[in-house]
Amino acid sequence: MFIAGTAPVALIAYFMLWIIFALILAVIIALFDFDSSLGVASLACTVFGIAVYLINFDGMSELFPWFADARGCA
């Protein structure tokens, strides 16, 4: 069910989370100095993306049981 008031709040939360994730990735790249190797930086970004996916969809389902129901994993 779509609720018009919820959509802007959800979008703001979504964008704020991805800004935070981008900042975390920027710190990781800066700490490990991936500037010299595009392949290694791409691999680091891929691993980070997979980690974020697993944490968001699998980890959050453990903390919030209703989230698994919303995903159809009940």
N, CA, C, O and CB atoms as a CASP TS submission, in Angstrom:
PFRMAT TS
TARGET T0000
AUTHOR 0000-0000-0000
METHOD Language model
MODEL 1
PARENT N/A
ATOM      1  N   MET     1       0.835  -1.169   0.000  1.00  0.00           N
ATOM      2  CA  MET     1       0.000   0.000   0.000  1.00  0.00           C
ATOM      3  C   MET     1       0.890   1.245   0.000  1.00  0.00           C
ATOM      4  O   MET     1       1.816   1.352   0.804  1.00  0.00           O
ATOM      5  CB  MET     1      -0.955  -0.009   1.212  1.00  0.00           C
ATOM      6  N   PHE     2       0.613   2.154  -0.874  1.00  0.00           N
ATOM      7  CA  PHE     2       1.385   3.388  -1.012  1.00  0.00           C
ATOM      8  C   PHE     2       0.758   4.484  -0.165  1.00  0.00           C
ATOM      9  O   PHE     2      -0.432   4.775  -0.291  1.00  0.00           O
ATOM     10  CB  PHE     2       1.467   3.827  -2.492  1.00  0.00           C
ATOM     11  N   ILE     3       1.559   5.084   0.690  1.00  0.00           N
ATOM     12  CA  ILE     3       1.103   6.213   1.489  1.00  0.00           C
ATOM     13  C   ILE     3       1.963   7.409   1.090  1.00  0.00           C
ATOM     14  O   ILE     3       3.187   7.373   1.216  1.00  0.00           O
ATOM     15  CB  ILE     3       1.200   5.913   3.043  1.00  0.00           C
ATOM     16  N   ALA     4       1.321   8.454   0.613  1.00  0.00           N
ATOM     17  CA  ALA     4       2.038   9.598   0.036  1.00  0.00           C
ATOM     18  C   ALA     4       2.989  10.257   1.030  1.00  0.00           C
ATOM     19  O   ALA     4       4.064  10.701   0.627  1.00  0.00           O
ATOM     20  CB  ALA     4       1.046  10.627  -0.471  1.00  0.00           C
ATOM     21  N   GLY     5       2.643  10.337   2.291  1.00  0.00           N
ATOM     22  CA  GLY     5       3.508  10.967   3.277  1.00  0.00           C
ATOM     23  C   GLY     5       4.747  10.153   3.606  1.00  0.00           C
ATOM     24  O   GLY     5       5.752  10.701   4.061  1.00  0.00           O
ATOM     25  N   THR     6       4.681   8.862   3.382  1.00  0.00           N
ATOM     26  CA  THR     6       5.798   7.983   3.695  1.00  0.00           C
ATOM     27  C   THR     6       6.887   8.046   2.627  1.00  0.00           C
ATOM     28  O   THR     6       8.064   7.879   2.944  1.00  0.00           O
ATOM     29  CB  THR     6       5.308   6.556   3.852  1.00  0.00           C
ATOM     30  N   ALA     7       6.527   8.276   1.405  1.00  0.00           N
ATOM     31  CA  ALA     7       7.479   8.266   0.294  1.00  0.00           C
ATOM     32  C   ALA     7       8.611   9.288   0.467  1.00  0.00           C
ATOM     33  O   ALA     7       9.773   8.921   0.292  1.00  0.00           O
ATOM     34  CB  ALA     7       6.747   8.536  -1.005  1.00  0.00           C
ATOM     35  N   PRO     8       8.328  10.541   0.800  1.00  0.00           N
ATOM     36  CA  PRO     8       9.442  11.492   0.972  1.00  0.00           C
ATOM     37  C   PRO     8      10.367  11.104   2.124  1.00  0.00           C
ATOM     38  O   PRO     8      11.585  11.250   2.017  1.00  0.00           O
ATOM     39  CB  PRO     8       8.898  12.897   1.210  1.00  0.00           C
ATOM     40  N   VAL     9       9.801  10.617   3.215  1.00  0.00           N
ATOM     41  CA  VAL     9      10.623  10.199   4.357  1.00  0.00           C
ATOM     42  C   VAL     9      11.503   9.014   3.961  1.00  0.00           C
ATOM     43  O   VAL     9      12.682   8.967   4.314  1.00  0.00           O
ATOM     44  CB  VAL     9       9.729   9.828   5.573  1.00  0.00           C
ATOM     45  N   ALA    10      10.937   8.070   3.237  1.00  0.00           N
ATOM     46  CA  ALA    10      11.699   6.905   2.789  1.00  0.00           C
ATOM     47  C   ALA    10      12.823   7.322   1.842  1.00  0.00           C
ATOM     48  O   ALA    10      13.931   6.793   1.934  1.00  0.00           O
ATOM     49  CB  ALA    10      10.773   5.890   2.098  1.00  0.00           C
ATOM     50  N   LEU    11      12.561   8.245   0.949  1.00  0.00           N
ATOM     51  CA  LEU    11      13.588   8.721   0.017  1.00  0.00           C
ATOM     52  C   LEU    11      14.715   9.448   0.752  1.00  0.00           C
ATOM     53  O   LEU    11      15.891   9.258   0.440  1.00  0.00           O
ATOM     54  CB  LEU    11      12.964   9.650  -1.033  1.00  0.00           C
ATOM     55  N   ILE    12      14.354  10.271   1.718  1.00  0.00           N
ATOM     56  CA  ILE    12      15.380  10.978   2.488  1.00  0.00           C
ATOM     57  C   ILE    12      16.248   9.985   3.254  1.00  0.00           C
ATOM     58  O   ILE    12      17.473  10.106   3.268  1.00  0.00           O
ATOM     59  CB  ILE    12      14.733  11.985   3.463  1.00  0.00           C
ATOM     60  N   ALA    13      15.609   8.998   3.895  1.00  0.00           N
ATOM     61  CA  ALA    13      16.367   7.985   4.633  1.00  0.00           C
ATOM     62  C   ALA    13      17.268   7.198   3.687  1.00  0.00           C
ATOM     63  O   ALA    13      18.422   6.924   4.016  1.00  0.00           O
ATOM     64  CB  ALA    13      15.413   7.030   5.380  1.00  0.00           C
ATOM     65  N   TYR    14      16.756   6.838   2.527  1.00  0.00           N
ATOM     66  CA  TYR    14      17.515   6.091   1.532  1.00  0.00           C
ATOM     67  C   TYR    14      18.762   6.863   1.095  1.00  0.00           C
ATOM     68  O   TYR    14      19.863   6.313   1.065  1.00  0.00           O
ATOM     69  CB  TYR    14      16.636   5.779   0.320  1.00  0.00           C
ATOM     70  N   PHE    15      18.578   8.133   0.759  1.00  0.00           N
ATOM     71  CA  PHE    15      19.712   8.937   0.301  1.00  0.00           C
ATOM     72  C   PHE    15      20.717   9.196   1.417  1.00  0.00           C
ATOM     73  O   PHE    15      21.923   9.215   1.170  1.00  0.00           O
ATOM     74  CB  PHE    15      19.222  10.258  -0.263  1.00  0.00           C
ATOM     75  N   MET    16      20.237   9.394   2.633  1.00  0.00           N
ATOM     76  CA  MET    16      21.155   9.602   3.753  1.00  0.00           C
ATOM     77  C   MET    16      22.003   8.353   4.004  1.00  0.00           C
ATOM     78  O   MET    16      23.203   8.453   4.262  1.00  0.00           O
ATOM     79  CB  MET    16      20.373   9.976   5.024  1.00  0.00           C
ATOM     80  N   LEU    17      21.375   7.183   3.926  1.00  0.00           N
ATOM     81  CA  LEU    17      22.137   5.945   4.112  1.00  0.00           C
ATOM     82  C   LEU    17      23.204   5.790   3.042  1.00  0.00           C
ATOM     83  O   LEU    17      24.331   5.405   3.352  1.00  0.00           O
ATOM     84  CB  LEU    17      21.205   4.734   4.096  1.00  0.00           C
ATOM     85  N   TRP    18      22.876   6.079   1.803  1.00  0.00           N
ATOM     86  CA  TRP    18      23.866   5.911   0.738  1.00  0.00           C
ATOM     87  C   TRP    18      24.963   6.964   0.782  1.00  0.00           C
ATOM     88  O   TRP    18      26.083   6.713   0.337  1.00  0.00           O
ATOM     89  CB  TRP    18      23.186   5.953  -0.605  1.00  0.00           C
ATOM     90  N   ILE    19      24.653   8.125   1.309  1.00  0.00           N
ATOM     91  CA  ILE    19      25.720   9.113   1.523  1.00  0.00           C
ATOM     92  C   ILE    19      26.681   8.603   2.589  1.00  0.00           C
ATOM     93  O   ILE    19      27.898   8.728   2.450  1.00  0.00           O
ATOM     94  CB  ILE    19      25.129  10.492   1.938  1.00  0.00           C
ATOM     95  N   ILE    20      26.127   8.027   3.654  1.00  0.00           N
ATOM     96  CA  ILE    20      26.970   7.453   4.708  1.00  0.00           C
ATOM     97  C   ILE    20      27.811   6.307   4.156  1.00  0.00           C
ATOM     98  O   ILE    20      29.005   6.226   4.440  1.00  0.00           O
ATOM     99  CB  ILE    20      26.107   6.958   5.888  1.00  0.00           C
ATOM    100  N   PHE    21      27.203   5.422   3.371  1.00  0.00           N
ATOM    101  CA  PHE    21      27.952   4.302   2.779  1.00  0.00           C
ATOM    102  C   PHE    21      29.053   4.815   1.846  1.00  0.00           C
ATOM    103  O   PHE    21      30.156   4.269   1.827  1.00  0.00           O
ATOM    104  CB  PHE    21      26.997   3.360   2.005  1.00  0.00           C
ATOM    105  N   ALA    22      28.755   5.857   1.077  1.00  0.00           N
ATOM    106  CA  ALA    22      29.769   6.422   0.175  1.00  0.00           C
ATOM    107  C   ALA    22      30.930   7.023   0.964  1.00  0.00           C
ATOM    108  O   ALA    22      32.085   6.903   0.556  1.00  0.00           O
ATOM    109  CB  ALA    22      29.142   7.494  -0.737  1.00  0.00           C
ATOM    110  N   LEU    23      30.630   7.665   2.084  1.00  0.00           N
ATOM    111  CA  LEU    23      31.692   8.229   2.912  1.00  0.00           C
ATOM    112  C   LEU    23      32.560   7.130   3.528  1.00  0.00           C
ATOM    113  O   LEU    23      33.781   7.265   3.604  1.00  0.00           O
ATOM    114  CB  LEU    23      31.095   9.104   4.015  1.00  0.00           C
ATOM    115  N   ILE    24      31.923   6.049   3.963  1.00  0.00           N
ATOM    116  CA  ILE    24      32.678   4.911   4.511  1.00  0.00           C
ATOM    117  C   ILE    24      33.594   4.332   3.438  1.00  0.00           C
ATOM    118  O   ILE    24      34.760   4.045   3.708  1.00  0.00           O
ATOM    119  CB  ILE    24      31.715   3.812   5.050  1.00  0.00           C
ATOM    120  N   LEU    25      33.074   4.160   2.225  1.00  0.00           N
ATOM    121  CA  LEU    25      33.885   3.626   1.131  1.00  0.00           C
ATOM    122  C   LEU    25      35.025   4.586   0.782  1.00  0.00           C
ATOM    123  O   LEU    25      36.136   4.144   0.489  1.00  0.00           O
ATOM    124  CB  LEU    25      33.008   3.365  -0.109  1.00  0.00           C
ATOM    125  N   ALA    26      34.760   5.879   0.810  1.00  0.00           N
ATOM    126  CA  ALA    26      35.812   6.861   0.523  1.00  0.00           C
ATOM    127  C   ALA    26      36.935   6.768   1.549  1.00  0.00           C
ATOM    128  O   ALA    26      38.110   6.876   1.197  1.00  0.00           O
ATOM    129  CB  ALA    26      35.231   8.286   0.504  1.00  0.00           C
ATOM    130  N   VAL    27      36.580   6.570   2.810  1.00  0.00           N
ATOM    131  CA  VAL    27      37.601   6.422   3.858  1.00  0.00           C
ATOM    132  C   VAL    27      38.408   5.153   3.630  1.00  0.00           C
ATOM    133  O   VAL    27      39.631   5.160   3.769  1.00  0.00           O
ATOM    134  CB  VAL    27      36.950   6.396   5.260  1.00  0.00           C
ATOM    135  N   ILE    28      37.731   4.065   3.281  1.00  0.00           N
ATOM    136  CA  ILE    28      38.438   2.794   3.022  1.00  0.00           C
ATOM    137  C   ILE    28      39.417   2.965   1.870  1.00  0.00           C
ATOM    138  O   ILE    28      40.565   2.530   1.961  1.00  0.00           O
ATOM    139  CB  ILE    28      37.430   1.654   2.703  1.00  0.00           C
ATOM    140  N   ILE    29      38.974   3.590   0.796  1.00  0.00           N
ATOM    141  CA  ILE    29      39.843   3.782  -0.359  1.00  0.00           C
ATOM    142  C   ILE    29      41.021   4.689  -0.005  1.00  0.00           C
ATOM    143  O   ILE    29      42.144   4.451  -0.447  1.00  0.00           O
ATOM    144  CB  ILE    29      39.050   4.373  -1.534  1.00  0.00           C
ATOM    145  N   ALA    30      40.766   5.728   0.791  1.00  0.00           N
ATOM    146  CA  ALA    30      41.845   6.640   1.179  1.00  0.00           C
ATOM    147  C   ALA    30      42.849   5.946   2.099  1.00  0.00           C
ATOM    148  O   ALA    30      44.054   6.166   1.979  1.00  0.00           O
ATOM    149  CB  ALA    30      41.270   7.886   1.872  1.00  0.00           C
ATOM    150  N   LEU    31      42.363   5.117   3.008  1.00  0.00           N
ATOM    151  CA  LEU    31      43.260   4.438   3.945  1.00  0.00           C
ATOM    152  C   LEU    31      44.179   3.441   3.252  1.00  0.00           C
ATOM    153  O   LEU    31      45.353   3.317   3.601  1.00  0.00           O
ATOM    154  CB  LEU    31      42.455   3.727   5.009  1.00  0.00           C
ATOM    155  N   PHE    32      43.638   2.737   2.272  1.00  0.00           N
ATOM    156  CA  PHE    32      44.421   1.697   1.609  1.00  0.00           C
ATOM    157  C   PHE    32      45.093   2.180   0.339  1.00  0.00           C
ATOM    158  O   PHE    32      45.777   1.404  -0.329  1.00  0.00           O
ATOM    159  CB  PHE    32      43.546   0.525   1.290  1.00  0.00           C
ATOM    160  N   ASP    33      44.914   3.447  -0.007  1.00  0.00           N
ATOM    161  CA  ASP    33      45.589   4.064  -1.146  1.00  0.00           C
ATOM    162  C   ASP    33      45.444   3.234  -2.423  1.00  0.00           C
ATOM    163  O   ASP    33      46.428   2.764  -2.995  1.00  0.00           O
ATOM    164  CB  ASP    33      47.060   4.264  -0.829  1.00  0.00           C
ATOM    165  N   PHE    34      44.194   3.066  -2.853  1.00  0.00           N
ATOM    166  CA  PHE    34      43.899   2.302  -4.063  1.00  0.00           C
ATOM    167  C   PHE    34      44.070   3.128  -5.333  1.00  0.00           C
ATOM    168  O   PHE    34      43.739   2.653  -6.419  1.00  0.00           O
ATOM    169  CB  PHE    34      42.491   1.759  -3.997  1.00  0.00           C
ATOM    170  N   ASP    35      44.572   4.335  -5.222  1.00  0.00           N
ATOM    171  CA  ASP    35      44.691   5.215  -6.383  1.00  0.00           C
ATOM    172  C   ASP    35      45.579   4.633  -7.472  1.00  0.00           C
ATOM    173  O   ASP    35      45.365   4.897  -8.655  1.00  0.00           O
ATOM    174  CB  ASP    35      45.231   6.554  -5.958  1.00  0.00           C
ATOM    175  N   SER    36      46.575   3.842  -7.082  1.00  0.00           N
ATOM    176  CA  SER    36      47.534   3.348  -8.064  1.00  0.00           C
ATOM    177  C   SER    36      46.997   2.184  -8.893  1.00  0.00           C
ATOM    178  O   SER    36      47.521   1.903  -9.970  1.00  0.00           O
ATOM    179  CB  SER    36      48.798   2.925  -7.369  1.00  0.00           C
ATOM    180  N   SER    37      45.975   1.517  -8.414  1.00  0.00           N
ATOM    181  CA  SER    37      45.482   0.349  -9.131  1.00  0.00           C
ATOM    182  C   SER    37      43.962   0.403  -9.247  1.00  0.00           C
ATOM    183  O   SER    37      43.246   0.259  -8.256  1.00  0.00           O
ATOM    184  CB  SER    37      45.923  -0.945  -8.426  1.00  0.00           C
ATOM    185  N   LEU    38      43.483   0.610 -10.463  1.00  0.00           N
ATOM    186  CA  LEU    38      42.046   0.672 -10.699  1.00  0.00           C
ATOM    187  C   LEU    38      41.395  -0.683 -10.449  1.00  0.00           C
ATOM    188  O   LEU    38      40.272  -0.745  -9.950  1.00  0.00           O
ATOM    189  CB  LEU    38      41.759   1.141 -12.126  1.00  0.00           C
ATOM    190  N   GLY    39      42.085  -1.763 -10.789  1.00  0.00           N
ATOM    191  CA  GLY    39      41.534  -3.101 -10.587  1.00  0.00           C
ATOM    192  C   GLY    39      41.333  -3.424  -9.117  1.00  0.00           C
ATOM    193  O   GLY    39      40.310  -3.996  -8.741  1.00  0.00           O
ATOM    194  N   VAL    40      42.294  -3.066  -8.286  1.00  0.00           N
ATOM    195  CA  VAL    40      42.188  -3.326  -6.850  1.00  0.00           C
ATOM    196  C   VAL    40      41.093  -2.457  -6.240  1.00  0.00           C
ATOM    197  O   VAL    40      40.340  -2.918  -5.382  1.00  0.00           O
ATOM    198  CB  VAL    40      43.540  -3.065  -6.143  1.00  0.00           C
ATOM    199  N   ALA    41      41.002  -1.205  -6.677  1.00  0.00           N
ATOM    200  CA  ALA    41      39.949  -0.321  -6.184  1.00  0.00           C
ATOM    201  C   ALA    41      38.574  -0.849  -6.589  1.00  0.00           C
ATOM    202  O   ALA    41      37.634  -0.795  -5.796  1.00  0.00           O
ATOM    203  CB  ALA    41      40.151   1.111  -6.719  1.00  0.00           C
ATOM    204  N   SER    42      38.449  -1.354  -7.803  1.00  0.00           N
ATOM    205  CA  SER    42      37.189  -1.926  -8.257  1.00  0.00           C
ATOM    206  C   SER    42      36.818  -3.156  -7.444  1.00  0.00           C
ATOM    207  O   SER    42      35.651  -3.352  -7.104  1.00  0.00           O
ATOM    208  CB  SER    42      37.271  -2.280  -9.733  1.00  0.00           C
ATOM    209  N   LEU    43      37.799  -3.974  -7.138  1.00  0.00           N
ATOM    210  CA  LEU    43      37.559  -5.153  -6.309  1.00  0.00           C
ATOM    211  C   LEU    43      37.126  -4.738  -4.904  1.00  0.00           C
ATOM    212  O   LEU    43      36.206  -5.329  -4.339  1.00  0.00           O
ATOM    213  CB  LEU    43      38.822  -6.034  -6.243  1.00  0.00           C
ATOM    214  N   ALA    44      37.781  -3.734  -4.344  1.00  0.00           N
ATOM    215  CA  ALA    44      37.407  -3.246  -3.009  1.00  0.00           C
ATOM    216  C   ALA    44      35.973  -2.708  -3.009  1.00  0.00           C
ATOM    217  O   ALA    44      35.216  -2.950  -2.070  1.00  0.00           O
ATOM    218  CB  ALA    44      38.389  -2.144  -2.540  1.00  0.00           C
ATOM    219  N   CYS    45      35.610  -1.989  -4.052  1.00  0.00           N
ATOM    220  CA  CYS    45      34.246  -1.468  -4.157  1.00  0.00           C
ATOM    221  C   CYS    45      33.227  -2.594  -4.289  1.00  0.00           C
ATOM    222  O   CYS    45      32.146  -2.529  -3.704  1.00  0.00           O
ATOM    223  CB  CYS    45      34.132  -0.522  -5.349  1.00  0.00           C
ATOM    224  N   THR    46      33.569  -3.614  -5.048  1.00  0.00           N
ATOM    225  CA  THR    46      32.683  -4.758  -5.222  1.00  0.00           C
ATOM    226  C   THR    46      32.486  -5.493  -3.902  1.00  0.00           C
ATOM    227  O   THR    46      31.361  -5.837  -3.540  1.00  0.00           O
ATOM    228  CB  THR    46      33.240  -5.712  -6.284  1.00  0.00           C
ATOM    229  N   VAL    47      33.570  -5.731  -3.188  1.00  0.00           N
ATOM    230  CA  VAL    47      33.482  -6.408  -1.886  1.00  0.00           C
ATOM    231  C   VAL    47      32.662  -5.568  -0.917  1.00  0.00           C
ATOM    232  O   VAL    47      31.832  -6.105  -0.184  1.00  0.00           O
ATOM    233  CB  VAL    47      34.894  -6.675  -1.304  1.00  0.00           C
ATOM    234  N   PHE    48      32.883  -4.254  -0.905  1.00  0.00           N
ATOM    235  CA  PHE    48      32.117  -3.365  -0.042  1.00  0.00           C
ATOM    236  C   PHE    48      30.630  -3.418  -0.398  1.00  0.00           C
ATOM    237  O   PHE    48      29.784  -3.471   0.495  1.00  0.00           O
ATOM    238  CB  PHE    48      32.643  -1.925  -0.154  1.00  0.00           C
ATOM    239  N   GLY    49      30.307  -3.405  -1.685  1.00  0.00           N
ATOM    240  CA  GLY    49      28.914  -3.472  -2.121  1.00  0.00           C
ATOM    241  C   GLY    49      28.241  -4.766  -1.712  1.00  0.00           C
ATOM    242  O   GLY    49      27.087  -4.761  -1.286  1.00  0.00           O
ATOM    243  N   ILE    50      28.955  -5.876  -1.839  1.00  0.00           N
ATOM    244  CA  ILE    50      28.398  -7.168  -1.420  1.00  0.00           C
ATOM    245  C   ILE    50      28.195  -7.180   0.095  1.00  0.00           C
ATOM    246  O   ILE    50      27.185  -7.689   0.581  1.00  0.00           O
ATOM    247  CB  ILE    50      29.330  -8.336  -1.851  1.00  0.00           C
ATOM    248  N   ALA    51      29.143  -6.625   0.837  1.00  0.00           N
ATOM    249  CA  ALA    51      29.021  -6.573   2.298  1.00  0.00           C
ATOM    250  C   ALA    51      27.813  -5.725   2.712  1.00  0.00           C
ATOM    251  O   ALA    51      27.060  -6.115   3.604  1.00  0.00           O
ATOM    252  CB  ALA    51      30.314  -6.002   2.928  1.00  0.00           C
ATOM    253  N   VAL    52      27.629  -4.585   2.076  1.00  0.00           N
ATOM    254  CA  VAL    52      26.479  -3.737   2.381  1.00  0.00           C
ATOM    255  C   VAL    52      25.183  -4.477   2.066  1.00  0.00           C
ATOM    256  O   VAL    52      24.232  -4.421   2.846  1.00  0.00           O
ATOM    257  CB  VAL    52      26.549  -2.414   1.588  1.00  0.00           C
ATOM    258  N   TYR    53      25.140  -5.162   0.940  1.00  0.00           N
ATOM    259  CA  TYR    53      23.950  -5.925   0.568  1.00  0.00           C
ATOM    260  C   TYR    53      23.640  -6.992   1.612  1.00  0.00           C
ATOM    261  O   TYR    53      22.501  -7.108   2.064  1.00  0.00           O
ATOM    262  CB  TYR    53      24.138  -6.572  -0.811  1.00  0.00           C
ATOM    263  N   LEU    54      24.639  -7.762   1.991  1.00  0.00           N
ATOM    264  CA  LEU    54      24.416  -8.833   2.960  1.00  0.00           C
ATOM    265  C   LEU    54      23.996  -8.290   4.321  1.00  0.00           C
ATOM    266  O   LEU    54      23.113  -8.848   4.972  1.00  0.00           O
ATOM    267  CB  LEU    54      25.673  -9.675   3.108  1.00  0.00           C
ATOM    268  N   ILE    55      24.624  -7.211   4.745  1.00  0.00           N
ATOM    269  CA  ILE    55      24.255  -6.608   6.028  1.00  0.00           C
ATOM    270  C   ILE    55      22.829  -6.067   5.974  1.00  0.00           C
ATOM    271  O   ILE    55      22.044  -6.285   6.897  1.00  0.00           O
ATOM    272  CB  ILE    55      25.241  -5.479   6.401  1.00  0.00           C
ATOM    273  N   ASN    56      22.497  -5.370   4.906  1.00  0.00           N
ATOM    274  CA  ASN    56      21.168  -4.769   4.814  1.00  0.00           C
ATOM    275  C   ASN    56      20.059  -5.804   4.707  1.00  0.00           C
ATOM    276  O   ASN    56      19.046  -5.684   5.396  1.00  0.00           O
ATOM    277  CB  ASN    56      21.105  -3.843   3.630  1.00  0.00           C
ATOM    278  N   PHE    57      20.219  -6.797   3.878  1.00  0.00           N
ATOM    279  CA  PHE    57      19.116  -7.713   3.626  1.00  0.00           C
ATOM    280  C   PHE    57      19.116  -8.936   4.529  1.00  0.00           C
ATOM    281  O   PHE    57      18.047  -9.408   4.916  1.00  0.00           O
ATOM    282  CB  PHE    57      19.152  -8.152   2.209  1.00  0.00           C
ATOM    283  N   ASP    58      20.271  -9.452   4.869  1.00  0.00           N
ATOM    284  CA  ASP    58      20.299 -10.617   5.739  1.00  0.00           C
ATOM    285  C   ASP    58      20.435 -10.225   7.205  1.00  0.00           C
ATOM    286  O   ASP    58      19.730 -10.755   8.063  1.00  0.00           O
ATOM    287  CB  ASP    58      21.437 -11.537   5.342  1.00  0.00           C
ATOM    288  N   GLY    59      21.335  -9.303   7.486  1.00  0.00           N
ATOM    289  CA  GLY    59      21.548  -8.876   8.867  1.00  0.00           C
ATOM    290  C   GLY    59      20.351  -8.153   9.456  1.00  0.00           C
ATOM    291  O   GLY    59      19.974  -8.410  10.600  1.00  0.00           O
ATOM    292  N   MET    60      19.757  -7.265   8.700  1.00  0.00           N
ATOM    293  CA  MET    60      18.611  -6.522   9.213  1.00  0.00           C
ATOM    294  C   MET    60      17.384  -7.403   9.393  1.00  0.00           C
ATOM    295  O   MET    60      16.516  -7.094  10.210  1.00  0.00           O
ATOM    296  CB  MET    60      18.282  -5.376   8.287  1.00  0.00           C
ATOM    297  N   SER    61      17.300  -8.490   8.644  1.00  0.00           N
ATOM    298  CA  SER    61      16.186  -9.428   8.824  1.00  0.00           C
ATOM    299  C   SER    61      16.263 -10.120  10.173  1.00  0.00           C
ATOM    300  O   SER    61      15.238 -10.502  10.738  1.00  0.00           O
ATOM    301  CB  SER    61      16.177 -10.470   7.705  1.00  0.00           C
ATOM    302  N   GLU    62      17.476 -10.283  10.691  1.00  0.00           N
ATOM    303  CA  GLU    62      17.642 -10.873  12.012  1.00  0.00           C
ATOM    304  C   GLU    62      17.219  -9.890  13.105  1.00  0.00           C
ATOM    305  O   GLU    62      16.609 -10.287  14.098  1.00  0.00           O
ATOM    306  CB  GLU    62      19.097 -11.308  12.222  1.00  0.00           C
ATOM    307  N   LEU    63      17.542  -8.614  12.922  1.00  0.00           N
ATOM    308  CA  LEU    63      17.200  -7.598  13.920  1.00  0.00           C
ATOM    309  C   LEU    63      15.734  -7.189  13.864  1.00  0.00           C
ATOM    310  O   LEU    63      15.118  -6.906  14.892  1.00  0.00           O
ATOM    311  CB  LEU    63      18.070  -6.378  13.731  1.00  0.00           C
ATOM    312  N   PHE    64      15.188  -7.162  12.668  1.00  0.00           N
ATOM    313  CA  PHE    64      13.806  -6.736  12.476  1.00  0.00           C
ATOM    314  C   PHE    64      13.037  -7.844  11.749  1.00  0.00           C
ATOM    315  O   PHE    64      13.064  -7.895  10.519  1.00  0.00           O
ATOM    316  CB  PHE    64      13.742  -5.396  11.677  1.00  0.00           C
ATOM    317  N   PRO    65      12.358  -8.723  12.474  1.00  0.00           N
ATOM    318  CA  PRO    65      11.675  -9.873  11.847  1.00  0.00           C
ATOM    319  C   PRO    65      10.622  -9.477  10.815  1.00  0.00           C
ATOM    320  O   PRO    65      10.377 -10.223   9.867  1.00  0.00           O
ATOM    321  CB  PRO    65      11.021 -10.715  12.912  1.00  0.00           C
ATOM    322  N   TRP    66      10.005  -8.325  10.989  1.00  0.00           N
ATOM    323  CA  TRP    66       9.002  -7.905  10.024  1.00  0.00           C
ATOM    324  C   TRP    66       9.609  -7.637   8.656  1.00  0.00           C
ATOM    325  O   TRP    66       8.911  -7.694   7.644  1.00  0.00           O
ATOM    326  CB  TRP    66       8.288  -6.669  10.521  1.00  0.00           C
ATOM    327  N   PHE    67      10.918  -7.342   8.618  1.00  0.00           N
ATOM    328  CA  PHE    67      11.588  -7.073   7.346  1.00  0.00           C
ATOM    329  C   PHE    67      11.636  -8.332   6.482  1.00  0.00           C
ATOM    330  O   PHE    67      11.472  -8.253   5.265  1.00  0.00           O
ATOM    331  CB  PHE    67      13.012  -6.543   7.590  1.00  0.00           C
ATOM    332  N   ALA    68      11.858  -9.487   7.100  1.00  0.00           N
ATOM    333  CA  ALA    68      11.855 -10.750   6.356  1.00  0.00           C
ATOM    334  C   ALA    68      10.484 -11.019   5.766  1.00  0.00           C
ATOM    335  O   ALA    68      10.371 -11.509   4.643  1.00  0.00           O
ATOM    336  CB  ALA    68      12.280 -11.915   7.260  1.00  0.00           C
ATOM    337  N   ASP    69       9.436 -10.699   6.526  1.00  0.00           N
ATOM    338  CA  ASP    69       8.080 -10.881   6.004  1.00  0.00           C
ATOM    339  C   ASP    69       7.826  -9.969   4.805  1.00  0.00           C
ATOM    340  O   ASP    69       7.191 -10.379   3.834  1.00  0.00           O
ATOM    341  CB  ASP    69       7.042 -10.607   7.102  1.00  0.00           C
ATOM    342  N   ALA    70       8.319  -8.741   4.874  1.00  0.00           N
ATOM    343  CA  ALA    70       8.129  -7.795   3.773  1.00  0.00           C
ATOM    344  C   ALA    70       8.871  -8.236   2.521  1.00  0.00           C
ATOM    345  O   ALA    70       8.456  -7.903   1.411  1.00  0.00           O
ATOM    346  CB  ALA    70       8.594  -6.404   4.185  1.00  0.00           C
ATOM    347  N   ARG    71       9.978  -8.992   2.681  1.00  0.00           N
ATOM    348  CA  ARG    71      10.754  -9.479   1.543  1.00  0.00           C
ATOM    349  C   ARG    71      10.199 -10.779   0.989  1.00  0.00           C
ATOM    350  O   ARG    71      10.634 -11.237  -0.067  1.00  0.00           O
ATOM    351  CB  ARG    71      12.199  -9.672   1.942  1.00  0.00           C
ATOM    352  N   GLY    72       9.248 -11.377   1.685  1.00  0.00           N
ATOM    353  CA  GLY    72       8.693 -12.648   1.246  1.00  0.00           C
ATOM    354  C   GLY    72       9.560 -13.843   1.669  1.00  0.00           C
ATOM    355  O   GLY    72       9.526 -14.894   1.027  1.00  0.00           O
ATOM    356  N   CYS    73      10.330 -13.681   2.742  1.00  0.00           N
ATOM    357  CA  CYS    73      11.236 -14.742   3.202  1.00  0.00           C
ATOM    358  C   CYS    73      10.721 -15.426   4.469  1.00  0.00           C
ATOM    359  O   CYS    73      11.492 -16.087   5.165  1.00  0.00           O
ATOM    360  CB  CYS    73      12.628 -14.169   3.458  1.00  0.00           C
ATOM    361  N   ALA    74       9.476 -15.282   4.768  1.00  0.00           N
ATOM    362  CA  ALA    74       8.941 -15.824   6.019  1.00  0.00           C
ATOM    363  C   ALA    74       8.870 -17.285   6.009  1.00  0.00           C
ATOM    364  O   ALA    74       8.440 -17.890   6.991  1.00  0.00           O
ATOM    365  CB  ALA    74       7.607 -15.287   6.302  1.00  0.00           C
TER
END
